[in-house]
Amino acid sequence: MAKIKAFLLDLAVLLAFANFLSAADQAAVQAASGNGAAALPAFELLISATPQAGSLEDIAVPKAEPAPPPAETEKAIKPGRDLTPEVEDPLRIKAILKLVSDIYNQVHLPYPQDGSTFKNREGKLPKQPPGYYKEYTLLTGNAPHTVVIGGQTWQVSPDLGARGSERVVIGGGELLYYTPDHYAHFIRLTVVR
């Protein structure tokens, strides 16, 4: 189908060009072709074998539409300015809010696992259909190895490699969970706008 559309577009351009050629131009093409009498009939044969269109506007050519923002195509957490319950660590607040913004704005994330399905094998999150939960790497830099969220202190697991141990899991595009210890515990967070 794409090849047919490309052919029709090329044909439309050729027809438009032919419409601009005057009789003198066609005679010049015929004389310059070296094949004199055969050039114009072949050109006319090509034109006569194609559906006649009054103009380029008469030929339906699909136009590429820009991708709508993610919020219009599916549920997505919108970026915000803070989190609730209160996270008592400005580095983690900044990292989580940046990650949420990047996901919402479809910014390329650094790890191929980002955006992959979190399978919830341990059942620590509410049971949902496959593909409901998506996991993302939370890069916090040199943040402390403890974090206080909603008055409760959480121990952050030692880094497990370049991705560290902290993750954000998003359920159904609208529920935000933070895990400081590589899926051992989940803290439900809400973005404040």
C-alpha positions in Angstrom: 0.0 0.0 0.0 2.8 2.4 0.9 4.5 1.7 -2.5 1.2 2.5 -4.3 0.9 5.7 -2.4 4.5 6.7 -3.2 3.9 5.9 -6.9 0.7 8.0 -7.0 2.6 10.9 -5.4 5.4 10.6 -7.9 2.8 10.4 -10.7 1.0 13.5 -9.3 4.2 15.5 -9.4 4.9 14.3 -13.0 1.4 15.3 -14.0 1.8 18.7 -12.4 5.1 19.2 -14.3 3.4 18.2 -17.6 0.7 20.7 -17.0 3.3 23.4 -16.8 5.0 22.5 -20.0 3.8 24.6 -22.9 3.6 23.4 -26.4 6.9 25.0 -27.1 8.5 23.2 -24.1 7.0 19.9 -25.3 8.5 20.5 -28.8 11.9 21.2 -27.2 11.7 18.0 -25.2 10.9 16.1 -28.4 13.7 17.7 -30.3 16.3 17.2 -27.5 15.4 13.6 -26.9 17.3 12.4 -29.9 14.4 10.1 -30.7 12.3 13.0 -32.1 8.9 11.6 -32.9 8.9 8.8 -30.3 9.5 11.1 -27.2 6.3 13.0 -27.3 4.0 10.0 -28.0 5.6 8.1 -25.2 5.1 11.0 -22.8 1.5 11.4 -24.0 0.9 7.7 -23.6 2.1 7.9 -20.0 -0.2 10.8 -19.3 -3.2 9.1 -21.1 -2.7 5.9 -19.1 -3.1 7.6 -15.8 -6.3 8.7 -14.1 -6.9 12.3 -14.9 -6.9 14.7 -12.0 -7.8 18.4 -12.3 -5.0 19.3 -9.9 -2.7 18.0 -7.2 -5.5 18.8 -4.7 -7.7 16.2 -6.3 -5.3 13.4 -5.5 -5.7 12.2 -1.9 -2.3 11.9 -0.3 -2.2 11.0 3.4 -0.5 13.5 5.6 1.5 12.6 8.6 -0.1 13.9 11.8 2.1 14.9 14.7 1.9 12.5 17.6 -0.5 13.8 20.3 0.8 14.3 23.8 0.7 11.1 25.8 -2.1 12.4 28.0 -4.4 12.5 24.9 -3.6 9.0 23.8 -3.5 7.2 27.1 -3.4 7.9 30.8 -0.2 9.5 32.0 0.9 11.1 35.2 1.4 14.8 34.5 4.5 16.6 35.8 4.3 18.5 39.0 6.2 20.5 41.6 6.1 18.2 44.7 5.2 14.8 46.0 2.8 13.6 48.7 3.3 12.1 51.2 6.2 14.4 52.0 9.5 13.1 50.9 12.3 14.5 53.1 15.0 14.4 50.5 15.3 17.1 47.9 17.5 15.0 45.6 15.0 12.2 45.5 12.1 14.6 45.0 13.9 16.2 42.1 14.8 12.8 40.6 11.3 11.4 40.8 9.7 14.6 39.4 12.2 14.7 36.5 11.5 11.0 35.8 7.8 11.6 35.8 8.2 14.6 33.5 10.5 12.7 31.1 8.0 9.8 30.9 5.1 12.2 30.3 7.0 14.1 27.6 8.3 10.9 26.0 12.0 11.8 26.6 14.4 9.0 25.8 15.4 7.2 29.0 18.9 5.8 29.5 18.2 2.1 30.1 16.4 -0.3 27.8 14.5 -1.7 30.7 12.8 1.7 31.4 9.2 1.4 30.4 9.2 -2.4 30.4 6.5 -4.4 32.1 6.9 -4.9 35.8 5.4 -8.4 36.4 4.6 -8.0 40.1 5.6 -11.7 40.7 5.9 -11.2 44.5 2.4 -9.7 44.6 3.4 -6.7 46.6 1.3 -4.4 44.4 -2.4 -4.8 43.8 -3.1 -7.6 41.3 -3.7 -6.2 37.8 -3.7 -7.6 34.3 -0.3 -8.3 32.6 1.3 -5.1 31.2 -0.5 -2.8 33.8 2.7 -1.9 35.7 5.7 -0.3 34.0 9.1 0.0 35.7 11.7 2.8 35.5 15.2 3.4 36.8 15.4 6.2 39.4 18.8 7.8 39.2 19.4 9.8 42.4 23.1 10.5 42.2 24.7 10.8 45.6 21.5 10.8 47.6 21.7 9.4 51.2 21.0 5.7 51.8 18.0 6.4 53.9 14.9 8.4 53.0 12.1 9.6 55.1 8.7 9.5 53.4 5.5 10.5 55.3 7.5 10.4 58.6 8.7 6.8 58.0 12.4 6.1 57.4 13.3 3.7 54.6 16.6 2.1 54.0 17.9 2.3 50.5 19.5 -0.9 49.3 23.1 -0.8 48.1 23.5 -0.2 44.4 23.2 -3.3 42.3 25.1 -1.9 39.4 24.9 1.1 37.1 21.1 1.3 37.5 21.2 1.3 41.3 18.5 -0.3 43.4 15.8 2.4 43.3 12.9 2.2 40.9 9.6 3.9 40.1 6.7 1.7 39.0 3.7 3.3 37.3 0.4 1.4 37.3 -2.1 2.0 34.5 -0.3 5.2 33.6 -1.7 7.0 36.7 -0.5 5.3 39.9 3.0 6.1 41.1 5.0 3.8 43.3 8.6 4.3 44.6 10.7 1.4 45.8 13.9 2.3 47.7 15.0 -1.4 48.0 14.6 -3.0 44.6 11.0 -4.1 44.8 11.1 -5.2 48.5 8.8 -2.4 49.6 6.6 0.1 47.6 5.5 3.5 48.7 2.6 5.0 46.9 3.3 8.7 45.9 1.1 11.3 44.3 2.5 14.2 42.2 1.3 17.6 43.4 0.8 20.2 40.6 
